[in-house]
Amino acid sequence: MAGGGPGDQGTSVPQVVTPQQVPPWLRRLAAAVIETTSVWVNQLGAIGPDDRRGRRFGAFGKGSIIAFPTGSIYNERWIRIGSETMIGPHVSLTAGMALLLTAAAHAVGWPVVAGGSAGVTDALLVELGRLGGTVETGRWVRRLDDLPSAEAVLLDVAPGSLPDLVGPTLPDAYRRAIGRFRHGPGVCKIDWALSGPVPWAAEACRSAATVHLGGTVAEVAESEGAVWAGRHPARPYSIVVQPGVVDPSRARPPNETLWAYCHVPSGSDRDMTAAVEAQIERFAPGFGELVLARSTVTAVGMAHHNPNNVGGDIGGGAATVLQTLSRPVLRWNPYRLPVDRVYLCSSSTPPGAGVHGMCGVAAARTVLHDRFGGPPPFAR
Ligand SMILES: Cc1cc2nc3c(=O)[nH]c(=O)nc-3n(C[C@H](O)[C@H](O)[C@H](O)COP(=O)(O)OP(=O)(O)OC[C@H]3O[C@@H](n4cnc5c(N)ncnc54)[C@H](O)[C@@H]3O)c2cc1C
């Protein structure tokens, strides 16, 4: 453990020179050296189609580049990158996630909730009520002091909310660490009311509740790569959900409901309706004629609706390999905050979003262990 407590008084403190104390000529020289070196390092470290690492990919289009420092890259032989695509620094690329989701789809399918996702909340409320719990909505918690005293407090928030919520008792080292936490791209979401089912050209899509609409894998990579590079894709890779395929309660026949989202750069206020509709029209000619009404929420709107969606990121933080294992910071138990009785249970903890509440399960096990004599949280 590092020292730094009151007992350290009187020990000699090393002299630290701040950048402001360095003479201007030396700062200019250092800046020039650093800039030149970093350009050189970035160029050498980037991956292009003719590099040894580039050749490991399923396809690596002409003029494309994966900028340095690269994120983690797995299963590159399954990844196909289109031409003239720039993938920004720190971006993780993996075909494993897709394989995992595909395996899950084969094993149990991708369910949608009968009547809408609010059904999950309603079911949890019934269970909570049965156990004697109550829920209070419509009240914003600004400080921990706003909450009644409790054996444990579980915060379902993005890491950036913690400093204000917890206040000065949050240690500086932890503040600095969550300051390095990275959020992922935002999403732009569109809901439609349709006069009939989507006329997909591919028969299989007509009976699928969720359609991952992207064209070829190269097009998907190009679309996602554009977003990570801060651009809005012309042909956005879109998740399209037609719940009526399995849940007739969603619309009165012959009408249908449909929703979709695509990734956009963090904090974007771009309305992607036209681009997403063009994508659907491309694979389902005649779709546009079925639209009775539509409603769009941009990434900024997503963040406004729920501050956990920082910049429109609905995943509680970028799903890089490092951040999947150590989110929001590297700690033996990331659910336990360095503040007595306070825990983090949001999707900004492992294993992250997309795994249907497992962050909360792990946080709850930690609390049961710490405060109520339960078994160790990671015991089998
Ligand atoms: C369109 C869409 C589709 C998705 N599809 C899937 C999917 O298929 N599978 C999947 O696993 N995930 C999916 N997700 C992601 C999933 O919804 C999120 O990962 C999950 O809801 C995150 O849960 P959470 O508990 O971290 O935070 P949230 O669900 O955001 O809950 C936190 C709540 O706390 C409130 N809050 C925050 N701060 C405060 C405060 N200070 N005071 C009071 N209240 C506060 C917020 O307003 C919010 O209501 C989807 C998300 C969207 C938007």
The ligand as a MOL file (V3000), in Angstrom:
LIG
                    3D

  0  0  0     0  0            999 V3000
M  V30 BEGIN CTAB
M  V30 COUNTS 53 58 0 0 0
M  V30 BEGIN ATOM
M  V30 1 C -33.1940 1.1610 -27.6520 0
M  V30 2 C -32.3650 0.3470 -26.7130 0
M  V30 3 C -32.2250 -1.0150 -26.9250 0
M  V30 4 C -31.4650 -1.7910 -26.0680 0
M  V30 5 N -31.3930 -3.1430 -26.2790 0
M  V30 6 C -30.7970 -3.9380 -25.3500 0
M  V30 7 C -30.8560 -5.3590 -25.4270 0
M  V30 8 O -31.4460 -5.9170 -26.3330 0
M  V30 9 N -30.2220 -6.0860 -24.4730 0
M  V30 10 C -29.5760 -5.4960 -23.4350 0
M  V30 11 O -29.0510 -6.1890 -22.5550 0
M  V30 12 N -29.4950 -4.1520 -23.3390 0
M  V30 13 C -30.0920 -3.3610 -24.2560 0
M  V30 14 N -30.0570 -1.9970 -24.1410 0
M  V30 15 C -29.1950 -1.4080 -23.1120 0
M  V30 16 C -29.8430 -1.4800 -21.7580 0
M  V30 17 O -31.0840 -0.8230 -21.7980 0
M  V30 18 C -28.9270 -0.7720 -20.7800 0
M  V30 19 O -27.6590 -1.4160 -20.8030 0
M  V30 20 C -29.4580 -0.8490 -19.3730 0
M  V30 21 O -30.7300 -0.2780 -19.2710 0
M  V30 22 C -28.5280 -0.0890 -18.4700 0
M  V30 23 O -28.9740 -0.2820 -17.1680 0
M  V30 24 P -28.4660 0.6040 -15.9920 0
M  V30 25 O -29.0970 0.0280 -14.7570 0
M  V30 26 O -27.0110 0.7680 -16.0550 0
M  V30 27 O -29.0280 2.0870 -16.2220 0
M  V30 28 P -30.4500 2.6180 -16.6730 0
M  V30 29 O -31.2970 1.5830 -17.2880 0
M  V30 30 O -30.1060 3.8410 -17.4530 0
M  V30 31 O -31.1520 3.0210 -15.2960 0
M  V30 32 C -30.6800 4.0750 -14.4810 0
M  V30 33 C -31.8700 4.8950 -14.0390 0
M  V30 34 O -31.4620 5.7810 -12.9920 0
M  V30 35 C -31.8950 7.0970 -13.2820 0
M  V30 36 N -30.9440 8.0280 -12.6710 0
M  V30 37 C -29.6580 8.2780 -12.9990 0
M  V30 38 N -29.1230 9.1870 -12.1910 0
M  V30 39 C -30.0930 9.5170 -11.2920 0
M  V30 40 C -30.1380 10.4090 -10.1760 0
M  V30 41 N -29.0740 11.1360 -9.8050 0
M  V30 42 N -31.3180 10.5260 -9.4680 0
M  V30 43 C -32.3940 9.7680 -9.8200 0
M  V30 44 N -32.4020 8.8980 -10.8610 0
M  V30 45 C -31.2530 8.7820 -11.5850 0
M  V30 46 C -31.8820 7.1910 -14.8160 0
M  V30 47 O -32.7300 8.2210 -15.2470 0
M  V30 48 C -32.4080 5.7890 -15.1710 0
M  V30 49 O -33.8090 5.7570 -15.1360 0
M  V30 50 C -30.8070 -1.1850 -24.9870 0
M  V30 51 C -30.9550 0.1840 -24.7630 0
M  V30 52 C -31.7310 0.9540 -25.6140 0
M  V30 53 C -31.9040 2.4330 -25.3340 0
M  V30 END ATOM
M  V30 BEGIN BOND
M  V30 1 1 1 2
M  V30 2 1 2 3
M  V30 3 2 2 52
M  V30 4 2 3 4
M  V30 5 1 4 5
M  V30 6 1 4 50
M  V30 7 2 5 6
M  V30 8 1 6 7
M  V30 9 1 6 13
M  V30 10 2 7 8
M  V30 11 1 7 9
M  V30 12 1 9 10
M  V30 13 2 10 11
M  V30 14 1 10 12
M  V30 15 2 12 13
M  V30 16 1 13 14
M  V30 17 1 14 15
M  V30 18 1 14 50
M  V30 19 1 15 16
M  V30 20 1 16 17
M  V30 21 1 16 18
M  V30 22 1 18 19
M  V30 23 1 18 20
M  V30 24 1 20 21
M  V30 25 1 20 22
M  V30 26 1 22 23
M  V30 27 1 23 24
M  V30 28 2 24 25
M  V30 29 1 24 26
M  V30 30 1 24 27
M  V30 31 1 27 28
M  V30 32 2 28 29
M  V30 33 1 28 30
M  V30 34 1 28 31
M  V30 35 1 31 32
M  V30 36 1 32 33
M  V30 37 1 33 34
M  V30 38 1 33 48
M  V30 39 1 34 35
M  V30 40 1 35 36
M  V30 41 1 35 46
M  V30 42 1 36 37
M  V30 43 1 36 45
M  V30 44 2 37 38
M  V30 45 1 38 39
M  V30 46 1 39 40
M  V30 47 2 39 45
M  V30 48 1 40 41
M  V30 49 2 40 42
M  V30 50 1 42 43
M  V30 51 2 43 44
M  V30 52 1 44 45
M  V30 53 1 46 47
M  V30 54 1 46 48
M  V30 55 1 48 49
M  V30 56 2 50 51
M  V30 57 1 51 52
M  V30 58 1 52 53
M  V30 END BOND
M  V30 END CTAB
M  END
